[in-house]
Amino acid sequence: MGYEPMITENERDRRTAAWLIETYGAEAVAEAETRIAGARKPYPSNIAKVLGATLPEALKRTENAAARQKLASMRRMLESKGG
């Protein structure tokens, strides 16, 4: 299996990726991406496991403004499909 860059699909992934790079450095994170075992994908949470990192609780919470923005986007998408 070849190298796959880190997958960031949502705001939590972006916060986690930024924290990993800030805490461990870009080189260590990039190297950890290459060491993901098996069929696991290079999501920030899997890279954190390779690094032995314990993620702070604050990374798990989405800010209210970001959550409201995401919900508004989902509503617009549903409205456009519904009618």
N, C-alpha and C positions, 0 to 999 in steps of 0.2 A: 504494500500500500504506500502511495506517495505522500508527500507533504501537503497538508491542507492548512491554510491560514485560519486564525481564530474566527469563529462565527459569532457575530453580535446581531441578534434579531430584535432586541428590545432595549428599553432604557436601563433595565437592571443589568443586562449583559454589558452595556456600555460603561456603566458605573463600575462594575466588577473588573472589566478589562483595564480601565483607567487606574483603579486601585492596585491591581497586580503589577502594572508597569511602574507605578509610582513607588511601590513597596519593594519589588524584586528587581526592577530594571528591565528595559526592553529586550536586552540580549538574553537574560534568563527566561523571560516569558517565551520568546521565540524558540529557544532551545527546548523548553518544556513542551511546546506544541509538537515537536518532532518525536517526543517520547510517549505520546498517548498510546496506550496498549489496546489491542483488540479492535473491535469495530466502533469504539467510542469516537464521537465527533469532537472537534476542537472548540467546544463551548468554553467560556471563561471558567465555569464551575469545574469542568474536567481538568483544565490547565491548573487551577488552584490545587486540585487533588495531587497532581503530579509534583507540584512544588511543595506539597505538605502544608499548604496555607489554610488557616482558619479564617473564613471571611467574617468581617464585622457585621453585626446585626443591622446596622444602618444601611448597608448595601441592599438589604432585602426589601426595604420600604420605598415605594414610589412616592414622590412628592405629590401633594394634592393637585397642583397646577398641571403636572404632566399626566396624571390620571384623568383629570377632567378633559384635557386635550385629546387623549386617546379615546375616551368615551364619545366625545363629540364627533371624532373622525369615524368611529364605528357606526354611530347613528346616521351620519350622512351616507355612508356606504349602504346601510340597510334600506334607507329611504329611497336611494337611487335604484336599488334592485327591486323594491316593492311596488314601484309604481309609476 
